[in-house]
Amino acid sequence: MTITDAPPAARPARRRRRVVLTVLLWLSLIPAAVWLLARTSGWEAGYSVMLLAFTPYVALWTLIPLAASLIARRWAAAAVAALTAFAFAVAVVPRALPDSDRGPADGVELRVMTANLLFSGADPAEIVKLVRDNDVDVLAVQEFTERGQNALKTAGLEEILPYNQLAPEWGASGSGLYSRHPFAEQAAKRNDGGFQQAHAAVQVPGAGTIYVESVHPLAPADPAMISGWSADLREQVPADGGLPKILLGDFNATLDHKLLRDLIATGYRDAADAVGEGWTGTWGPYDGDPIPPVTIDHVLVDERIGVKDLKVFPVAESDHRAVIAWVTVPAA
């Protein structure tokens, strides 16, 4: 006769191991589920604002408890893990896939670029080379100081982009716009967080006039800064009505922040999301900090403008990467 049952003394130990494994599996699901609830509901307060920028990494993490639950045959935990992973996938996977609708394909091509200069410490020659090599028509800069303005001028930027609206300031609050084409109107405004945002109505040959703004909300680096960050994002120019618009810059927010999604919902499309580059990091480890890359620099174009392509480029001595978008603006 073959004995298949474990000895009586071993059964309690086996049950304890099964209970411990089950508890650990459920505990591994809780953080992701709470994260998903915060991301979906738009609960953006305190340190959660910073954490939400790393949502794509949490989405990948959900595959681990899912696989563990399936291997351990904990079917209830596996079902919850599968639903959580699916919800995260719905939120983050589309931005890595090109959209079938990128807006109008006919019109005049315009090349726009944004670069956060890190207190104007970024290599000015590299910025000018990117502008020249990619035939950039409009450049938006953030963390723009008088020292940076002089360095860019010495490097030859104003020979390529002779028109400008500049609001340089010491520290991180300065902003600027450089353009190949003249401006019909231009100004700079200080947002609630204290940063300047240069803006202008750019007269594009063959395409009339479009509104362009260098965007830089306050960074949500501390809970005390969240109110300024929230106000800055809420006060960005909505897409509907008036001139066709392009907002580009360091938004200090990703597509996992509801306030940015709300701004896009006024009639914008995110250029990186449209071409399947929505996972490409623009800030994080590029100045040596041990931070996973996140996507906080954006080019938003309103739905009257099409998106042809977008690329991200490293910039020496900056913690951000430059973003260049090829867009199509309506012909006059």
C-alpha positions as CSV (number, residue, x, y, z in Angstrom):
1,M,0.0,0.0,0.0
2,T,1.3,3.5,-1.0
3,I,0.9,6.3,1.6
4,T,0.1,9.5,-0.2
5,D,-0.8,11.7,2.7
6,A,1.8,13.7,4.6
7,P,2.5,12.6,8.2
8,P,0.1,14.3,10.7
9,A,2.9,16.3,12.2
10,A,3.8,17.9,8.8
11,R,0.3,19.0,7.9
12,P,0.1,22.1,10.2
13,A,3.5,23.3,8.9
14,R,2.3,22.9,5.3
15,R,-0.9,24.8,6.1
16,R,1.0,27.6,7.7
17,R,3.2,27.9,4.6
18,R,0.1,28.1,2.4
19,V,-1.5,30.7,4.6
20,V,1.7,32.8,4.6
21,L,2.0,32.5,0.9
22,T,-1.6,33.6,0.4
23,V,-1.2,36.5,2.7
24,L,2.0,37.7,1.0
25,L,0.3,37.5,-2.4
26,W,-2.6,39.6,-1.3
27,L,-0.3,42.1,0.4
28,S,1.6,42.4,-2.9
29,L,-1.6,43.4,-4.6
30,I,-2.7,46.1,-2.2
31,P,-0.1,48.9,-3.1
32,A,-0.8,48.5,-6.9
33,A,-4.6,48.6,-6.3
34,V,-4.3,51.7,-4.1
35,W,-2.0,53.3,-6.7
36,L,-4.5,52.5,-9.5
37,L,-7.4,54.0,-7.4
38,A,-5.4,57.2,-6.9
39,R,-4.4,57.4,-10.6
40,T,-8.0,56.8,-11.8
41,S,-9.7,59.1,-9.4
42,G,-7.2,61.9,-9.8
43,W,-6.3,62.0,-6.1
44,E,-3.3,64.2,-6.3
45,A,-2.1,65.4,-2.9
46,G,1.2,65.4,-1.0
47,Y,3.9,63.1,-2.1
48,S,1.5,61.0,-4.2
49,V,1.8,63.7,-6.9
50,M,5.5,62.8,-7.4
51,L,4.9,59.1,-7.1
52,L,2.2,59.1,-9.8
53,A,4.9,60.0,-12.3
54,F,6.3,56.5,-12.0
55,T,3.0,54.8,-12.8
56,P,4.3,52.9,-15.9
57,Y,6.8,51.1,-13.6
58,V,4.0,50.1,-11.2
59,A,2.1,48.8,-14.2
60,L,5.0,46.5,-15.0
61,W,5.2,45.4,-11.4
62,T,1.6,44.1,-11.4
63,L,2.7,41.3,-13.7
64,I,4.8,39.8,-10.9
65,P,2.0,39.2,-8.4
66,L,-0.1,38.0,-11.3
67,A,2.5,35.4,-12.3
68,A,3.1,34.4,-8.7
69,S,-0.7,33.9,-8.1
70,L,-1.0,31.8,-11.2
71,I,2.0,29.6,-10.3
72,A,0.7,29.2,-6.7
73,R,-2.8,28.5,-8.0
74,R,-4.4,31.2,-5.8
75,W,-7.2,31.8,-8.2
76,A,-8.9,34.7,-6.3
77,A,-5.7,36.6,-6.0
78,A,-4.9,35.8,-9.6
79,A,-8.2,37.3,-10.7
80,V,-7.7,40.5,-8.8
81,A,-4.1,40.7,-10.1
82,A,-5.3,40.2,-13.7
83,L,-8.0,42.9,-13.3
84,T,-5.4,45.3,-11.8
85,A,-2.8,44.6,-14.5
86,F,-5.5,45.0,-17.2
87,A,-6.6,48.4,-15.8
88,F,-3.0,49.6,-15.7
89,A,-2.5,48.4,-19.3
90,V,-5.5,50.3,-20.5
91,A,-4.0,53.5,-18.9
92,V,-0.4,53.2,-20.0
93,V,0.0,50.9,-23.0
94,P,-1.8,53.2,-25.6
95,R,0.9,55.9,-25.2
96,A,3.5,53.4,-26.6
97,L,1.4,52.7,-29.7
98,P,1.0,55.2,-32.6
99,D,-2.5,56.7,-32.9
100,S,-4.5,56.1,-36.1
101,D,-5.6,59.7,-35.9
102,R,-2.8,62.2,-35.5
103,G,-4.8,65.2,-36.7
104,P,-4.7,66.9,-40.1
105,A,-1.9,65.7,-42.4
106,D,-2.3,68.6,-44.9
107,G,-0.9,72.0,-44.2
108,V,2.4,73.7,-43.4
109,E,5.1,71.8,-41.5
110,L,6.4,73.5,-38.4
111,R,9.2,72.1,-36.2
112,V,9.0,73.0,-32.6
113,M,11.5,72.2,-29.8
114,T,11.5,72.5,-26.0
115,A,14.4,72.3,-23.6
116,N,14.8,72.8,-19.9
117,L,18.2,74.3,-19.5
118,L,18.8,73.5,-15.8
119,F,19.5,77.0,-14.5
120,S,21.0,77.7,-18.0
121,G,23.8,75.2,-17.3
122,A,22.9,73.2,-20.4
123,D,25.5,73.3,-23.2
124,P,24.5,76.2,-25.5
125,A,26.4,74.9,-28.4
126,E,24.5,71.6,-28.2
127,I,21.1,73.5,-28.1
128,V,22.1,75.5,-31.2
129,K,23.3,72.4,-33.0
130,L,19.9,70.6,-32.3
131,V,18.1,73.7,-33.7
132,R,20.3,73.9,-36.8
133,D,20.4,70.2,-37.6
134,N,16.7,69.7,-37.2
135,D,15.6,73.0,-38.9
136,V,13.7,74.0,-35.8
137,D,11.3,76.9,-36.3
138,V,10.3,77.6,-32.7
139,L,12.3,76.9,-29.6
140,A,10.9,77.1,-26.1
141,V,13.3,77.2,-23.1
142,Q,12.7,77.0,-19.4
143,E,15.0,77.6,-16.4
144,F,16.3,80.5,-18.6
145,T,18.7,83.1,-17.1
146,E,20.5,86.1,-18.5
147,R,23.7,84.1,-18.5
148,G,21.9,81.5,-20.6
149,Q,20.6,84.2,-22.9
150,N,24.1,85.5,-23.5
151,A,25.5,82.1,-24.0
152,L,22.9,81.1,-26.6
153,K,23.5,84.4,-28.4
154,T,27.2,83.8,-28.5
155,A,26.6,80.3,-29.8
156,G,24.7,81.7,-32.7
157,L,21.1,80.9,-31.8
158,E,19.7,84.4,-32.8
159,E,21.2,84.0,-36.3
160,I,18.9,81.0,-36.8
161,L,15.9,82.2,-34.8
162,P,16.0,86.0,-34.9
163,Y,12.6,86.7,-33.3
164,N,12.2,86.2,-29.6
165,Q,10.2,86.8,-26.5
166,L,12.5,86.4,-23.5
167,A,11.9,86.6,-19.8
168,P,15.2,85.5,-18.2
169,E,15.5,85.4,-14.4
170,W,17.9,84.1,-11.9
171,G,17.2,80.5,-10.8
172,A,14.5,78.3,-12.3
173,S,11.8,80.8,-13.1
174,G,12.9,82.3,-16.4
175,S,11.4,81.4,-19.8
176,G,11.9,82.2,-23.4
177,L,10.7,81.7,-27.0
178,Y,12.9,81.9,-30.1
179,S,11.4,81.8,-33.6
180,R,12.3,81.7,-37.2
181,H,9.1,83.6,-38.0
182,P,7.9,87.0,-36.7
183,F,5.4,87.5,-33.9
184,A,2.1,89.3,-34.2
185,E,1.9,89.6,-30.5
186,Q,4.2,88.6,-27.7
187,A,4.4,88.7,-23.9
188,A,5.3,86.8,-20.8
189,K,3.2,86.0,-17.8
190,R,4.0,84.8,-14.3
191,N,2.1,81.8,-13.2
192,D,0.8,81.1,-9.7
193,G,3.9,79.1,-8.8
194,G,6.1,82.0,-9.6
195,F,7.5,80.9,-13.0
196,Q,7.5,83.0,-16.2
197,Q,5.8,81.6,-19.3
198,A,6.8,83.4,-22.5
199,H,4.1,83.3,-25.2
200,A,3.6,84.7,-28.7
201,A,1.4,84.6,-31.8
202,V,3.7,83.3,-34.4
203,Q,3.1,84.3,-38.0
204,V,3.8,81.1,-40.0
205,P,4.3,81.7,-43.7
206,G,1.5,80.1,-45.6
207,A,-0.3,79.1,-42.5
208,G,-1.5,82.2,-40.8
209,T,-0.9,82.8,-37.0
210,I,-0.6,80.2,-34.2
211,Y,-0.3,80.7,-30.5
212,V,2.8,79.2,-28.8
213,E,3.7,79.2,-25.1
214,S,6.7,78.0,-23.2
215,V,5.1,76.1,-20.3
216,H,6.6,75.6,-16.9
217,P,4.4,74.9,-13.9
218,L,5.9,74.9,-10.4
219,A,7.4,71.5,-9.6
220,P,5.5,69.4,-7.0
221,A,8.8,68.7,-5.2
222,D,7.2,69.3,-1.7
223,P,3.7,69.0,-0.3
224,A,3.8,72.8,0.3
225,M,4.2,73.3,-3.5
226,I,1.2,71.2,-4.6
227,S,-1.3,74.1,-4.5
228,G,1.0,76.2,-6.9
229,W,1.5,73.2,-9.2
230,S,-2.2,72.5,-9.3
231,A,-3.1,76.2,-10.0
232,D,-0.5,76.4,-12.7
233,L,-1.8,73.4,-14.6
234,R,-5.4,74.5,-14.2
235,E,-4.6,78.0,-15.6
236,Q,-2.9,76.8,-18.8
237,V,-4.5,78.1,-21.9
238,P,-7.3,75.7,-23.1
239,A,-7.3,74.5,-26.7
240,D,-10.8,75.5,-27.6
241,G,-11.4,78.8,-29.4
242,G,-9.2,81.4,-30.8
243,L,-5.9,80.7,-32.7
244,P,-4.6,77.2,-33.2
245,K,-2.3,76.5,-30.2
246,I,0.8,74.7,-29.2
247,L,1.9,74.4,-25.6
248,L,5.4,73.0,-25.1
249,G,7.8,72.8,-22.2
250,D,8.4,71.2,-18.8
251,F,4.9,70.5,-17.5
252,N,6.2,68.8,-14.3
253,A,3.5,66.3,-14.9
254,T,3.0,63.0,-16.8
255,L,-0.1,61.6,-18.5
256,D,-0.8,59.8,-15.2
257,H,-1.7,63.2,-13.6
258,K,-5.3,64.0,-14.0
259,L,-4.7,67.7,-14.1
260,L,-2.6,67.3,-17.3
261,R,-5.2,64.9,-18.7
262,D,-7.9,67.5,-18.0
263,L,-5.9,70.1,-19.9
264,I,-5.5,67.8,-22.9
265,A,-9.2,67.1,-22.8
266,T,-9.9,70.8,-23.6
267,G,-8.9,69.9,-27.2
268,Y,-5.2,69.1,-27.2
269,R,-3.3,66.0,-28.2
270,D,0.0,65.0,-26.7
271,A,2.5,64.7,-29.6
272,A,4.6,61.9,-28.0
273,D,1.4,59.9,-27.2
274,A,0.2,60.4,-30.8
275,V,3.3,58.9,-32.4
276,G,3.9,56.1,-29.8
277,E,6.7,57.8,-27.9
278,G,4.7,58.4,-24.7
279,W,7.0,56.2,-22.6
280,T,10.2,57.9,-23.7
281,G,11.7,59.5,-20.6
282,T,12.6,63.2,-20.6
283,W,13.7,63.8,-17.0
284,G,15.3,61.7,-14.3
285,P,18.8,60.2,-14.4
286,Y,20.3,62.5,-17.1
287,D,22.4,64.5,-14.7
288,G,23.5,61.5,-12.6
289,D,20.6,61.3,-10.1
290,P,19.4,57.7,-9.4
291,I,15.9,58.3,-10.7
292,P,14.1,56.2,-13.3
293,P,13.2,58.2,-16.4
294,V,9.8,59.8,-16.5
295,T,8.0,61.9,-19.2
296,I,7.3,65.4,-17.9
297,D,8.3,67.5,-21.0
298,H,5.5,67.6,-23.5
299,V,4.4,69.2,-26.8
300,L,0.6,69.7,-26.8
301,V,-1.0,70.7,-30.0
302,D,-4.7,71.5,-30.4
303,E,-6.8,69.2,-32.6
304,R,-6.6,71.7,-35.5
305,I,-2.9,70.8,-35.8
306,G,-1.5,67.4,-36.9
307,V,1.5,65.5,-35.5
308,K,4.0,64.0,-38.0
309,D,6.8,62.9,-35.7
310,L,8.5,63.5,-32.4
311,K,12.0,62.7,-31.2
312,V,13.9,63.1,-27.8
313,F,17.5,64.2,-27.7
314,P,20.1,64.2,-24.8
315,V,21.4,67.6,-23.8
316,A,24.8,67.8,-21.9
317,E,24.7,69.4,-18.5
318,S,20.9,69.3,-18.2
319,D,18.7,67.0,-16.2
320,H,16.1,67.1,-19.0
321,R,16.2,65.9,-22.6
322,A,15.1,68.1,-25.5
323,V,11.9,67.3,-27.3
324,I,11.4,68.1,-31.0
325,A,8.1,67.7,-32.7
326,W,7.2,67.9,-36.4
327,V,3.7,69.2,-36.7
328,T,1.3,70.3,-39.4
329,V,-0.5,73.6,-39.0
330,P,-3.5,74.6,-41.0
331,A,-2.8,76.4,-44.3
332,A,-4.0,80.0,-44.6
